[in-house]
Amino acid sequence: MENKNLNNFSVKDKVIVVTGGTGGIGRGLVKGLAESGARVAMLSTNEAKSKAVESELREQTGGEIRGYIANISDEESVEAAFARIEADFGRVDGLVNCAGISFVNPLSEMPMDRWSSVMDVNLKGTVVCCKVAGKYMYKNSWGRIVNISSLAATHGKPGYTAYTPSKAAVNAFTFTLAAEWAHLGINVNAVSPVMVVTDINRKQIEENPGYLDNVLSSIPQGRACSAELLLGTVQFLLSEASSFVTGQTIGCDGGAQNGDVAVIKPVESM
Ligand SMILES: NC(=O)c1ccc[n+]([C@@H]2O[C@H](COP(=O)([O-])OP(=O)(O)OC[C@H]3O[C@@H](n4cnc5c(N)ncnc54)[C@H](O)[C@@H]3O)[C@@H](O)[C@H]2O)c1
């Protein structure tokens, strides 16, 4: 039932599922949400890594964090993980779709199986997790879904013919599902980060000297994003305070979405 405490930005005691929870951004969000008092279920593909991150973050935060293994583009695997999450936590209040992959290559050399795998994880994986999580949120007539999209969803860049359309489709899926589930008390939004240095882009950065500086110089605030910088926006969208916010894609990008790419010294006008 809708709680009327609309000025409440807290996620305390909310059960939040974070996919890609052992990845660069996911892990930071799991940590931050647990520090804010959420009970966090972390979905990932690698059991050993999941166990290690789970015990490390439990120790650091003192929070309730449990790891589950699932391939997000496989509906059966996601169904099984959510059934275990409900058995352990009793309910599901929020979902952060953070798992994702990238493959950057000119289209003329694009292996179509790699193109499809980007769609399979970024788009289908997000769809599957929403579909499954929605069944649990529906039981309480309350839910919050946050899809981690990307600034790349709206910016064409050479080599991005798989990643960019996958994230553009995530944005379109977000506002479509928001309309479909608005009457159920389930809000669906997306957050679009700009560059965060993680495993998803580390090789690309290492192999292209100057690339990172180039990206940073196109961000008006002139700095990279991080899980810590994303946390406030994500937490707001998981809280009661975002009750009337649904179907949105919110940039968390130091001004990059709407700002000019050139970083210039201010010039005094006469
Ligand atoms: N790093 C950036 O610059 C950046 C910018 C904008 C958006 N994003 C998005 O943020 C999200 C997190 O990316 P990251 O930077 O933390 O990357 P990352 O590579 O560190 O983490 C991605 C995680 O997704 C998991 N994953 C991949 N395929 C999966 C599958 N089939 N099932 C379950 N889990 C799977 C990986 O195991 C990994 O833990 C992604 O959706 C990415 O597209 C990243």
The ligand as a MOL file (V3000), in Angstrom:
LIG
                    3D

  0  0  0     0  0            999 V3000
M  V30 BEGIN CTAB
M  V30 COUNTS 44 48 0 0 0
M  V30 BEGIN ATOM
M  V30 1 N 31.2050 2.1450 -16.4830 0
M  V30 2 C 30.6360 3.1090 -17.2110 0
M  V30 3 O 31.2890 4.0420 -17.7030 0
M  V30 4 C 29.1600 3.0840 -17.4260 0
M  V30 5 C 28.5530 4.2460 -17.9510 0
M  V30 6 C 27.1740 4.2330 -18.1730 0
M  V30 7 C 26.4370 3.1090 -17.8880 0
M  V30 8 N 27.0470 1.9940 -17.3880 0 CHG=1
M  V30 9 C 26.2170 0.8270 -17.0910 0
M  V30 10 O 26.3400 0.5260 -15.7220 0
M  V30 11 C 26.0810 -0.8530 -15.5120 0
M  V30 12 C 27.1950 -1.4510 -14.6620 0
M  V30 13 O 28.4110 -1.3980 -15.3900 0
M  V30 14 P 29.8560 -1.4140 -14.7080 0
M  V30 15 O 30.5630 -0.2440 -15.2230 0
M  V30 16 O 29.7160 -1.6290 -13.2520 0 CHG=-1
M  V30 17 O 30.4820 -2.6840 -15.4120 0
M  V30 18 P 31.1170 -4.0170 -14.7860 0
M  V30 19 O 31.6300 -4.7970 -15.9320 0
M  V30 20 O 32.0620 -3.6740 -13.6950 0
M  V30 21 O 29.8630 -4.7330 -14.1340 0
M  V30 22 C 28.8610 -5.3440 -14.9170 0
M  V30 23 C 28.3090 -6.5110 -14.1400 0
M  V30 24 O 27.2620 -7.1360 -14.8990 0
M  V30 25 C 27.3900 -8.5420 -14.7190 0
M  V30 26 N 26.7810 -9.2720 -15.8180 0
M  V30 27 C 27.1360 -9.2650 -17.1310 0
M  V30 28 N 26.3640 -10.1220 -17.8190 0
M  V30 29 C 25.4990 -10.6800 -16.9300 0
M  V30 30 C 24.4640 -11.6410 -17.0360 0
M  V30 31 N 24.1480 -12.2280 -18.1990 0
M  V30 32 N 23.7800 -11.9800 -15.9230 0
M  V30 33 C 24.0830 -11.4030 -14.7250 0
M  V30 34 N 25.0470 -10.4980 -14.5580 0
M  V30 35 C 25.7510 -10.1450 -15.6540 0
M  V30 36 C 28.9110 -8.7560 -14.6970 0
M  V30 37 O 29.2210 -10.0090 -14.1150 0
M  V30 38 C 29.3590 -7.5840 -13.8580 0
M  V30 39 O 29.3280 -7.9030 -12.4840 0
M  V30 40 C 25.9730 -1.4700 -16.9140 0
M  V30 41 O 24.6190 -1.6050 -17.2480 0
M  V30 42 C 26.6340 -0.4390 -17.8020 0
M  V30 43 O 26.1590 -0.4970 -19.1180 0
M  V30 44 C 28.3970 1.9640 -17.1480 0
M  V30 END ATOM
M  V30 BEGIN BOND
M  V30 1 1 1 2
M  V30 2 2 2 3
M  V30 3 1 2 4
M  V30 4 1 4 5
M  V30 5 2 4 44
M  V30 6 2 5 6
M  V30 7 1 6 7
M  V30 8 2 7 8
M  V30 9 1 8 9
M  V30 10 1 8 44
M  V30 11 1 9 10
M  V30 12 1 9 42
M  V30 13 1 10 11
M  V30 14 1 11 12
M  V30 15 1 11 40
M  V30 16 1 12 13
M  V30 17 1 13 14
M  V30 18 2 14 15
M  V30 19 1 14 16
M  V30 20 1 14 17
M  V30 21 1 17 18
M  V30 22 2 18 19
M  V30 23 1 18 20
M  V30 24 1 18 21
M  V30 25 1 21 22
M  V30 26 1 22 23
M  V30 27 1 23 24
M  V30 28 1 23 38
M  V30 29 1 24 25
M  V30 30 1 25 26
M  V30 31 1 25 36
M  V30 32 1 26 27
M  V30 33 1 26 35
M  V30 34 2 27 28
M  V30 35 1 28 29
M  V30 36 1 29 30
M  V30 37 2 29 35
M  V30 38 1 30 31
M  V30 39 2 30 32
M  V30 40 1 32 33
M  V30 41 2 33 34
M  V30 42 1 34 35
M  V30 43 1 36 37
M  V30 44 1 36 38
M  V30 45 1 38 39
M  V30 46 1 40 41
M  V30 47 1 40 42
M  V30 48 1 42 43
M  V30 END BOND
M  V30 END CTAB
M  END
